[in-house]
């Protein structure tokens, strides 16, 4: 084995050990977060995560299973929990089955009642009769609780639904332990080890060569929505381009914006915004082709029926996607279809499939997304639980025996107070689809002050960036004269607000800074870099060599060989 290969192997081993050390080096050594998730009903439950954690041995004696009954508005508690602590992140999971004689399916919601509060939903699952379904979630308490009750609610309740549960687990993480887990996932999913080899004309190793490495683009896009207000606004454009490499048009592509009156198309603002995107080498998401909410459907479209509506729909998708074919990397085809059904209710249950099929035909290289809210923000919204989202994707994929290949999972992410354990648990479940996940419209409610918005935004950004299934993040922070939809990053003079400071901090933290070093006696230099594109220059005895390389996700060390 060559020395350089040995060095690379040793460096990889050191990298792995370093990542593991980061994970366990908090003041209280803690567990490794278990990303395991299941979304298919199983004949038997799997073993509990974390060997049950705080609930180890808490199941009913004998079979390790317990039967729970919900009667009217009262619920039999599943578990009594003692001495829960403040600001501890608790990860909860359990297997649930509906017993024979009850409803064939039911949405099951886990709730927590503590000394001072009731948490309406800490996890949910669409359970079935005759097989076991996996519920995964979690919670965090504002104040300690000496006595808490973790119990279940079936949302279709006829007063007779019986549940059987098994393999319950409740695992606490301190804030430091949670952060260490995030850092571990960032180091393993967002970075890669690099070894640069420098050799002379005859192949000899060159010791002492100056190495300068600079990251010029990132593999993980972080961006913000923009609106027509950016057009002609040079300070706004400069502020934006300095930070972001991805965007989405807030409203300017929506049907009500491009065709407010039937047959009178106007793409003026969208065209100008696309020119800005092109000029600054920014990637853009296409949002949206159709919006299932009738409130945001043009008035004239709401008055159409039958073939007139179908004709208008065909003209809309053809006009929009032909005009911008190849320009947008993503398309939100049928926005918020978990919550609303304008087109399916009028054109039939096959309408959504037909819309995705048409989009695929018109722009085969674009990634087609479902996009909806309250999927990771909460589990209280019955229309958009994580299981409902997954079921809708699979329904489209199985349609009529052939189905439509889905490309992407769009999660809007309009948060008030994030439940990070629930957010991560739901991302774990969505990861079973094996599709790229994007957080597409991230913001924090304007009901909170700027400082609190910033605190919660940082939590959401860290959860998104550290989850291996997430491929990009877009903030819903387009700036208008009267502010933003919910959260602004800057004021009208382009002085950062606290949320903007958080974004700048994360953009800097998640970029490989300029790396300068000298090659060792083997002519090599190694480092860890965030995934993306790099420039490298080598200087030795008055000679300079310039090159470039890219880092994509791969557990193996990237070897870059240069001759000077």
Buried (B, 14 or more C-beta within 10 A) or exposed (E): EEEBEEBBBEBBEEBBEBBBEBBBEBEEEBBEBBBEBBBEBEEEBBEBBBEBBBBEEBBEEEEBBBEBBBEEEEBEBBBEBEEBEEEBBBBBBBBBBBBEEBBEBBBBBBBBBBEEEEBEBBBBBBBBBEBBBBBBBBBBBEEBBEEBBBBBBBBEBEEEBBBBBBBBBBBBBBEEBBBBBBBBBBBBBBBBBBBBBBBBEEEEBBBEBBBBBBBEEBBBBBBBBBBBEBBEBEEBBEBBBEBBBBBBBBBBBBBBBBBEEBEEBEBEBBEBBBEBBEEEEBBBBBBBBBBBBBEBBBEBBEEBEEEEBBEBBEBBBEBBBEBBEEBBBBBBBBBBBBBBBBBBEBBEEEBBBBBBBBBBEBBEEBBBBBBBBBBBBBBBBBEBBBBBBBBBBBBBBEBEEEBBEBBBBBBBBBBBBBBBBBBBBBBBBBBBBEBBBBBBBBBBBBEBEBEBBBBBBBBBBBBBBBBBBBBBBBBBBBBEEEEBBBBBBBEEEBEBBBBBBBBBEBBEEBEBEEBEBEBBEBBBBBBBBBBBBBEBBBBBEEEEBEBEBEBEEEEEBBBBBBBB
